[in-house]
Amino acid sequence: MKPVYGPFQRPPKGEVPRTPPPARPKRKPSRRGPTGWPMWAEITARAGILLIGAFGVGAVLQYIDAQPEGRKPWGQADLEEPGIHLFTSAHLRALRGNADACLAALDGSDMQFTRAGPPTASTPACHWQAGVRIEQSNVGYASPAPDVASCALAAALYVWEREILQPAAQDHLGSEVTEILHYGTFSCRRVNGAQSGSWSEHAGANAIDVSGFRLADGRVVQVTDWDEDGAASAFLREVRDGSCQLFTGVLGPDYNAAHHDHFHLDMGSWQMCR
């Protein structure tokens, strides 16, 4: 290959000079975006997407705002709102740490109750949040009636009686429940009555143990009917499954032998459905 000489260099004698090739013209900057579209089209498309998104969010917020209070994610619990909706469980759980809101929700319902006095147990763990005594609800409670229930538990029971218990009874048994059989709510003890370990939700009157149901036609369905074939077992299983939509803790015969004869329903901090 012959050497290339610049404009101020002389080639040796007898050698024919070779001029450098002309410089290539610079390419003009592209006017296309990352998608390959013309830049103006890409900017227009993105602006349109943002505008559609803004209208969509606005429409959703307007729709939610038009819903009853009990169906809004930021709304308060409305215990008389029919049905179980997307935020029903969240509204009930929010009552656990807000005594004023919880008592206001009970006041807005048809439940008849009285405020319970402070706990008399000397153990610090055995206290309740806004304790109430249920005097009348959608369904009666067998005597002796629960001595005291935390406000959040009472609110969840009120919705559960109407939305879970009665529909299941009508579907499987063709009769309504008139009385709930139970082992009580408050018990100053640890889990499973142990001498050490975590305190039970019963220590805060935040749980109830339901043992059975008395129907309007006189029949009694016990939780011990769990493994029996037929309508009673199907009813109990639907009640257990539906309870998990409202209570944070639901334990039954499938959990362990200690719960072979009752449903444990609580509004504690741990999510359990067994």
N, C-alpha and C positions, 0 to 999 in steps of 0.2 A: 504494500500500500504506500502510495506516495505521501510524503509529508505535506501538511497544509501550512502555508505561511501567512502571517498577518499582513496588513497593509504597509507596515514599516520595516518588514523583513525582506532581505534580498536572498533569493535562492542561489546556490552555487552555480558556477558557470556550466553551461550545457544542460541545465535542468529547467524544465518548463514549469513556471509557477502555477500553483493551483489555488484558486480563491476559495474561501470558506463558503459553505452553502448559506443562502439567505435565511434569516430567522423566521420561524413560523409565527404567524399572527396569533395574538392572545385570544383565547376563547372568551366569549361574552359570558358573564355570570348567568346561571340558570334561573329562570323565572318560574320554576316548578317546585312544588312542595315535596315533602317526604313520600307522599302517596303517588307521586308522578303526575298529579293533576296540576293545572295552572294555579299559581299562587292565589289569585283572586277567587278561584272556585273553591280551593281548600279553606280559605278564611270564611267564605260565605257558608260552606257546609258546617264548619265548626260552630259558627255563630247560631245557625239554625238548630243544631243539636242542643246547645246550651239553652236556647229559648224554649224549645219543646220540653226540656227537662225542668226548667223553672215553672212552666205552666203545669206540668204533671205534679210536681211537688205541691204547688199551690192548690191544685184540685184535691189532692189527697188530704191536705191539712184542712181544707174547707169541709170535706166530707166527714172527717173525724170530729171536727168542731160541732157539726150538726147532730152528732149522735147523742143519745142520753148519757148522763154523767157516768153511769156504771159501765159504759162501753168505751170510754176514752182512756188512752194509756196514762194520761196525767190526771184523770178524774178521781173522785172519791168513791169508796165502796157504797153501792146502793143495794141493800139487801132485798129490796122488793123488785129489782129488775129481773124480769123473767128470763129463764135460760141461763146457760153457762157460756160465756163469751171468751174471746181471746185474752182479756185482761182480768177476768173474774178472780182467778187464783192470785194474781199479782196484787190486786186490790185487797184481798183478804189478808195476805201475808204482810202487807204494809201496815195493817192495823196492830200488829204485834208490838211495835215500838212506839205507837202513838195512841196513848190512852184517850185523849180528848176526841180524836177522830173516830176511834172505835166506839166509844160511848155515844157519839153523835149518830153513827151508823145504826146502832141498836135502837136509839130513840126514834129514828126515822122508819123503823120497821114495826110490824105488828106484834113482835115478841113482847111479852110482859115480864119484867125482871125488876129486881131490886139490887142496889149496890151492896156488896159484901164488905164487912168491916176488915180491918187489917188482920193478917194471920196471927194466931196465938202461939204457933210453934216457936221454940227458942232457937232452933237450927236456922242459921242465916239462909241456907239454900231453900228452905221451905217457905217461900213467899210467892204471891201472885201479882200479876200486873192487871190492875183495874178489874178485880174480881166481881162477879155478879152471881146472883141466884136466879135461875130460870124458873119462872112461875107458870108461864104458858107459852107454848110455841106452836109450830105447825102440827106437831105430834106430841103426845104426852110421854112422860118418863115414869117408869115404874117406881113405886114407893120402896124405899125412901128415895126421894128425888135427889139429884146431884147436889151436894152441900154447897159447893161453889165451883165456878168455872172461870177461867180467864176470859176476858172480854173477847179476845180473838177466837178462842175456842167456841164460845157461844154464838158468835157471828157465823162461823163456818158451819156449825151444826144447823143453824136456821136455814141456810141455803141448801145444805145437804139433805135435810128432811124433805124439802119441796122438790128439788131438782134431781136427786139421785134415788133416794129411798122409795118415795111413793110411785114414781114411774116404773121402777123395777118390780115393785109389788103388783101393780096392775098388769104389767106385761106377763109375768110368770105365774102369778098366783090368782089373778082375777079379783083381788080384794085390796083394800087400802090398809096401811098400818095405823093402828090406833094407839099403840103403846110400845115404847122402846125399853127392853130389858137391859140392865147394865150392872156393872160392879163398882160404879162410882167414878169420881174424877180426882179428888185430892187425896194424896197419900204421901206423907213425909217419909220417903224412902229412896234408896238407890235403885238402879236398874236391876230388875229381877229379884229385888229384896236382898241384894248382896250386902256384905258388911263394908265393902270398899268399892271404889270405882266411881263412875259417873252417876250423877243424880238423875232420877227418872223425871220425865215431863210431868208425871203425876205430882211431884213435889211442888210444882208451881201451879197446880190445878189447870194444867195446859193440855190435858189428855183425858179421854174417857174410854172405858172398856165396855164395849157393847156385846152382850151375850145372846140376845135374841130379839124377836119381834112378835107382838101380839096383833092379829089381824081382826078386821071388823066382823068377819064371819066366825070368830071364836078360835080359829087355829093359832097355834104358836109355832114359829119357826126358830129353832135354836142354831147357833153357829156350829154346834156339834153335828148338824145335818150336812156339813160341808161335803163329805165324801159319799153321801147317799145319791142314788140315781133319782132323777126326776126334777120337778119344778122347783122344789125347795133349794136344792143344791145350785141350780142355775140362777135362782134369785140371789142367793148369798154371793155367788161369784161376780154377778153384775154389780152388786152393792160394793164389794171390795174393790173392783176395778174402777168404778165411778168415784169412789171416795178419794182415789189418788189424784183426781182433778182438783180437789179443794183442800185437802189436808196435806201437810208436809210429811207426816209420818203415818203410814198405814201398815199394820202388821196383822196377820191372820193365821189360820191353821197351816198354811204352806210355809210359814216362817220357822217355827220350832214347836216343840211339844208344849211349851208354856202357854202358847196362844191357841191351843187346840179347841178351846171353848169360847173364844171371844175375839172381836176385832178391837185392836188398839188404834185409836184415832187421835192424833195430836197436831199441834201447831208449833212444833219446835223448830230448831235451826237445821236439822238434818233431813234430807230428802230420802224417804224410804217408801217403797211400795212392794210389799212381799205378802 
